[in-house]
Amino acid sequence: MWTAGLPPPFFSLSGLRAISLTSQFGDDKVHIQPVHPDTGRYKYVRYTQGKQNGEEWHFNSNQKREIEEFHDIILKSTRAGTTFMTILRCQLWQLNQGRSVSLVNNQFGIRLSDGRIDKHTLHSVAEIEEVIANEFALPKLPVREAIDVLAELGIDIFSSEK
């Protein structure tokens, strides 16, 4: 099943407390639930169409983190062959329009707040540039250059075998 994007973020600032926090967009929900709120322990769980999507993960809101602690994770994520170095990907939440737009290679999707998904296959670099400029409002994003880099790495974003 094609799901047009990422889980819904929390669109408003909410401090963690003893009650659960939920963010919903269409049939996609993200819950942050207290495990031991007195010690800052919570869990994150995502549901799509009422079924758990992915693993739940636990975190402690009292543990302070420094940007340096993410250095290795960031480096690993930009190595050749990792997910976001092998696809063309753009995601944008447009709450004022009641939708989320997503581009993965040449697949453009619009997920509406009522759960409907419209999927479109784009057939050229020009079509992708048009979608990025008009639907994402990013006319200066170097889409053609990104597609060229992927092609140099042997990745054809228009191939049906991805």
C-alpha positions in Angstrom: 0.0 0.0 0.0 1.3 3.4 -0.9 0.9 5.9 2.0 2.1 9.3 0.6 4.5 10.2 3.3 5.6 10.4 6.8 3.7 10.2 10.1 2.1 13.5 11.1 4.2 15.7 13.2 2.9 17.5 16.3 1.8 20.8 14.7 1.6 22.8 18.0 4.0 23.0 20.9 2.9 20.7 23.7 4.9 20.0 26.8 5.1 16.4 27.9 3.1 15.6 30.9 1.2 12.7 32.5 -1.4 12.6 29.7 -1.0 11.2 26.2 -0.3 13.4 23.2 -1.8 12.5 19.8 -1.3 14.0 16.4 -3.6 12.9 13.6 -3.8 13.5 9.9 -6.3 11.4 7.9 -6.0 7.8 9.1 -2.4 8.3 10.4 -2.0 8.8 14.2 1.1 9.3 16.3 0.8 8.9 20.1 3.3 9.9 22.8 2.3 8.1 25.9 3.6 8.2 29.4 5.4 5.1 30.7 6.8 6.6 33.9 6.1 10.4 33.6 7.6 11.1 37.0 11.0 10.0 35.7 10.4 11.4 32.2 9.9 8.1 30.4 7.5 8.0 27.4 6.9 5.9 24.3 6.2 6.9 20.7 3.7 4.7 18.7 2.4 5.3 15.2 -0.8 3.8 13.8 -2.0 3.8 10.2 -5.6 2.7 9.6 -5.9 1.6 13.2 -2.9 -0.8 13.0 0.5 -0.2 14.6 2.9 1.0 11.9 6.6 0.3 12.8 8.0 -0.3 16.2 7.3 1.7 19.3 10.3 3.4 20.8 11.0 4.7 24.2 12.7 7.9 25.3 13.4 9.9 28.4 12.4 13.6 28.3 14.8 14.4 31.1 17.9 13.4 29.3 19.6 16.4 27.8 21.2 15.9 24.4 23.8 17.9 22.7 24.1 18.2 18.9 27.5 16.5 19.0 25.7 13.3 20.1 24.0 13.1 16.7 27.2 13.5 14.7 27.7 9.8 14.0 24.1 9.2 13.1 24.1 12.1 10.7 27.4 10.9 9.1 26.0 7.3 8.7 22.8 8.6 7.1 24.8 10.4 4.3 26.9 7.4 3.3 26.5 6.0 -0.2 23.7 3.5 -0.4 21.7 4.7 2.6 18.0 5.4 2.1 18.1 9.2 1.6 21.1 9.0 -0.6 19.4 6.7 -3.1 16.0 8.5 -3.7 14.6 11.9 -4.5 12.4 12.7 -1.6 10.4 15.8 -0.5 7.6 16.0 2.0 5.5 19.0 3.0 2.5 19.4 5.4 0.1 22.0 4.2 -2.4 22.3 7.0 -4.0 25.4 5.6 -5.0 23.3 2.5 -5.9 20.2 4.6 -3.2 18.1 2.9 0.3 16.7 2.8 2.3 16.4 -0.4 5.0 13.9 -1.0 7.4 13.2 -3.8 9.4 9.9 -3.8 11.4 9.7 -7.0 8.8 10.1 -9.8 5.8 9.3 -7.6 3.9 12.4 -6.4 1.2 11.9 -3.8 -1.4 14.2 -2.1 -2.8 12.9 1.1 -5.9 14.7 2.2 -7.0 15.2 5.8 -10.0 13.0 5.2 -7.7 10.1 4.4 -8.0 10.1 0.6 -4.8 9.7 -1.4 -4.2 10.9 -4.9 -1.2 9.4 -6.6 0.5 10.6 -9.8 3.4 9.2 -11.7 5.6 11.9 -13.2 7.4 11.1 -16.5 10.0 13.7 -16.9 12.4 15.9 -15.0 10.4 18.9 -16.2 7.2 17.5 -14.6 9.1 16.9 -11.3 10.5 20.5 -11.4 6.9 21.8 -12.0 5.5 19.8 -9.0 8.3 21.0 -6.7 7.9 24.6 -7.9 4.0 24.7 -7.8 2.9 22.1 -5.2 5.8 22.5 -2.7 6.4 26.2 -3.5 10.2 25.6 -3.9 11.0 26.9 -7.4 14.7 27.3 -6.6 15.3 23.8 -5.3 18.0 22.2 -7.5 15.9 19.2 -8.5 17.6 18.6 -11.9 21.0 18.6 -10.2 19.8 16.1 -7.6 18.4 13.8 -10.3 21.7 14.1 -12.2 23.7 13.1 -9.0 21.4 10.1 -8.5 21.9 9.1 -12.1 25.7 9.3 -11.7 25.3 6.9 -8.8 23.4 4.5 -11.1 19.9 5.4 -9.7 17.2 5.9 -12.3 14.3 7.6 -10.5 12.0 6.8 -13.4 12.7 3.0 -13.3 9.8 0.8 -12.2 12.4 -1.3 -10.3 13.3 0.8 -7.3 
